[in-house]
C-alpha cells in the first residue's frame, strides 16, 4: 500500500481550515507569487498520487476562462476605428488566471485527499465553532456545499456507466448528449426529494446542534499546517498592492 502524502496525514478539519485560508490568500497575490503557489500545490498533488496529465486536464477550464478574460480586458471597440487589442490588459488576465489556478489546485487536493465521510466530519467540526443557535445550520450548509462537487462527479460517472451499458454514449450528437444530461438531472432531483427525509432521520431539525462523536485531536503537524496557512494569508494581505496595468503588477 502506498504511503499517504503529506496532505493526507492532516486531520480533515485542518485540511478544510487550510483550504479556506489559502483560497482567500491567493486572491491577494500577484502573478509571480500565485504562480509559484500553483507550482507548489501541483507538486503536492502529485505527492498525493494524482498524475500530472490528469491535473492538467482538470485545469483545462482555466484556459477557457483566461481566453474569456482576454476578450474582456484586451479587446476594445471604437466606432471610428473598429476593434483594437489592448496589450496592457494582459496583466489583469495573468493575475486572475494565476489566482484561479492556485485556488482550484488547493480545492483539487482537498477533494482528492478527503473522502465523503471525512468531509462530513470536517464540516461538522467546523460547525461547532459557531454559537449554539447557528451550529446546526452552519454545519448543514457546509456539508451540502462541500459535498456538492464530489456528489455531482459521482452521479455523472454513474450516469455515464448506465448510458454506456445501454449504448447511448456511443451515439454522437446533441440528442444523445441531451438524454445523458436529462438522466443526470433526474438522478439529482431524486436525491433532492430524499434529502429532507434523510436529514429528519438523522435529527437535523435546526433546533438542536449536531454532536460530533469521537472527534480526532489535532497533531503537531495539523497545528503547524494551520499556522503556516494563517501566516500566508496575513502576509498576502499586508503585502497587497493596489490595481496596476503595467509590468509592476507582476510583483
C-alpha positions in Angstrom: 0.0 0.0 0.0 1.4 3.4 -1.0 2.4 5.7 1.8 -0.1 8.6 2.2 1.1 12.0 1.1 1.7 15.0 3.4 -1.8 16.4 3.0 -3.4 13.0 3.6 -1.8 12.9 7.0 -3.6 16.1 8.1 -6.9 16.0 10.0 -9.9 16.6 7.7 -10.8 19.7 9.8 -7.3 21.0 9.4 -7.5 20.5 5.6 -10.7 22.4 5.5 -9.3 25.3 7.5 -6.2 25.4 5.3 -8.3 25.4 2.2 -10.3 28.4 3.4 -7.2 30.3 4.5 -5.1 29.6 1.4 -8.0 30.2 -1.1 -8.6 33.6 0.5 -4.8 34.4 0.4 -4.4 33.5 -3.3 -6.8 36.3 -4.4 -4.5 38.9 -2.7 -1.4 37.7 -4.6 0.1 39.0 -7.9 1.2 36.9 -10.8 4.6 35.6 -9.7 3.6 34.7 -6.1 0.4 33.0 -7.2 2.2 31.1 -10.0 4.8 29.9 -7.5 1.9 28.8 -5.2 0.3 26.9 -8.1 3.5 25.0 -8.9 4.0 24.1 -5.2 0.4 22.9 -5.0 0.8 21.0 -8.2 3.8 19.1 -6.7 1.9 18.4 -3.5 -1.0 17.0 -5.6 1.5 14.7 -7.4 2.7 13.6 -4.0 -0.8 12.5 -3.2 -0.8 10.2 -6.2 -2.5 12.4 -8.8 -1.0 12.1 -12.3 0.3 15.3 -14.0 -1.8 14.5 -17.1 -4.9 14.3 -15.0 -4.1 17.6 -13.2 -3.5 19.4 -16.5 -6.8 18.1 -17.9 -8.6 19.2 -14.8 -7.1 22.7 -15.2 -8.3 23.0 -18.8 -11.3 25.1 -17.9 -8.9 27.8 -16.5 -7.5 28.2 -20.1 -11.1 28.8 -21.3 -11.6 31.3 -18.5 -8.4 33.1 -19.5 -9.5 33.3 -23.1 -12.7 34.9 -22.0 -10.8 37.4 -19.8 -8.6 38.3 -22.8 -11.8 39.3 -24.6 -13.0 41.3 -21.6 -9.7 43.1 -20.8 -7.9 43.3 -24.1 -10.5 43.7 -26.9 -11.8 47.2 -27.4 -14.1 48.7 -30.0 -14.2 52.2 -31.3 -16.9 53.2 -33.9 -14.4 55.2 -35.8 -11.5 52.7 -35.9 -13.2 49.3 -35.3 -11.8 46.7 -33.0 -8.5 47.1 -31.2 -6.3 45.0 -28.9 -5.1 46.4 -25.6 -1.9 44.6 -24.6 -2.0 46.3 -21.1 -5.0 44.2 -20.2 -2.9 41.0 -20.4 -1.5 41.8 -16.9 -5.0 41.6 -15.5 -5.6 38.3 -17.4 -2.4 36.8 -16.0 -3.3 38.0 -12.5 -6.8 36.5 -12.4 -5.9 33.3 -14.2 -3.0 32.5 -11.8 -5.2 33.2 -8.8 -7.9 30.9 -10.1 -5.4 28.2 -10.9 -3.9 28.3 -7.4 -7.3 28.3 -5.7 -8.5 25.5 -8.0 -5.5 23.3 -7.2 -5.9 23.8 -3.5 -9.5 22.6 -3.8 -8.5 19.7 -6.1 -6.0 18.5 -3.4 -8.7 18.8 -0.7 -11.3 16.7 -2.6 -8.6 14.2 -3.6 -7.5 13.6 -0.1 -10.8 13.8 1.7 -13.4 11.1 1.2 -17.1 11.7 1.8 -17.2 10.5 5.4 -14.1 12.6 6.3 -15.6 15.6 4.5 -18.8 15.4 6.6 -16.7 15.1 9.7 -14.7 18.2 8.8 -17.9 20.1 8.1 -19.4 19.1 11.5 -16.2 20.1 13.3 -16.2 23.5 11.5 -19.9 24.0 12.5 -19.3 23.6 16.2 -17.1 26.7 16.4 -20.2 28.9 15.8 -22.7 29.9 18.5 -25.1 27.3 19.6 -28.1 28.5 17.6 -26.0 28.6 14.4 -24.2 25.3 14.7 -26.8 23.0 13.1 -27.5 25.4 10.2 -23.8 26.2 9.5 -22.7 22.6 9.7 -25.6 21.5 7.4 -24.7 24.2 4.9 -21.0 23.2 4.9 -22.0 19.5 4.4 -24.2 20.4 1.5 -21.8 22.9 -0.2 -18.6 20.9 0.3 -20.3 17.7 -0.7 -21.8 19.1 -3.9 -18.8 18.7 -6.2 -18.0 15.1 -5.3 -21.6 14.2 -5.4 -22.0 15.6 -8.9 -18.9 13.8 -10.1 -20.1 10.5 -8.6 -23.6 10.9 -10.2 -22.1 11.9 -13.5 -19.9 8.8 -13.6 -22.9 6.6 -12.6 -25.0 8.2 -15.4 -22.2 7.6 -18.0 -21.8 4.0 -17.0 -25.6 3.4 -17.2 -25.7 5.2 -20.6 -22.7 3.2 -21.9 -24.3 -0.1 -20.9 -27.4 0.9 -23.0 -25.4 2.2 -26.0 -26.4 5.8 -25.5 -22.8 7.1 -25.0 -21.8 5.5 -28.3 -24.2 7.7 -30.3 -22.8 11.1 -31.0 -25.0 14.2 -31.4 -26.9 16.7 -29.5 -29.8 14.3 -28.8 -27.6 11.8 -27.1 -26.0 14.5 -25.0 -29.4 15.8 -24.0 -30.5 12.4 -22.9 -27.4 11.9 -20.8 -27.9 15.3 -19.2 -31.6 14.6 -18.6 -30.6 11.3 -16.9 -28.1 13.1 -14.6 -30.7 15.8 -13.6 -33.2 13.0 -12.9 -30.8 11.3 -10.5 -30.0 14.6 -8.8 -33.7 15.5 -8.4 -34.5 12.1 -6.9 -31.7 12.7 -4.4 -33.1 16.2 -3.6 -36.5 14.6 -2.8 -35.0 12.1 -0.5 -32.7 14.6 1.3 -35.3 16.0 3.8 -36.2 12.5 4.9 -32.5 11.6 5.4 -31.9 14.8 7.4 -35.0 14.2 9.5 -33.9 10.6 10.3 -30.6 11.9 11.5 -32.2 14.6 13.7 -31.3 17.6 11.5 -34.2 19.7 12.8 -32.4 23.0 13.1 -33.2 23.2 16.8 -30.5 21.1 18.4 -26.9 21.3 17.2 -25.4 18.1 15.9 -23.0 16.2 18.1 -19.6 15.1 16.9 -18.6 11.8 18.4 -15.1 10.6 18.6 -13.5 13.8 17.3 -9.9 13.2 16.5 -7.4 15.5 18.2 -5.1 17.6 16.1 -1.5 16.6 15.9 1.5 18.9 15.9 1.6 18.7 12.1 -2.0 19.9 11.9 -1.3 22.9 14.1 1.8 23.7 12.1 -0.1 23.5 8.8 -2.9 25.7 10.1 -0.4 28.3 11.4 1.5 28.4 8.1 -1.7 28.8 6.2 -2.8 31.7 8.5 0.6 33.3 8.2 0.4 33.0 4.4 -2.9 34.8 4.4 -1.7 37.5 6.7 1.4 38.0 4.5 -0.7 38.2 1.4 -3.0 40.8 2.9 -0.2 43.0 4.3 1.9 42.9 1.1 -1.0 43.5 -1.3 -0.7 46.4 -3.7 -3.3 48.4 -5.5 -4.5 47.7 -9.0 -1.9 48.0 -11.8 -1.9 47.5 -15.5 1.8 47.6 -16.1 4.7 45.3 -15.5 4.7 46.3 -11.9 1.6 44.1 -11.5 3.9 41.1 -11.5 5.4 42.0 -8.1 
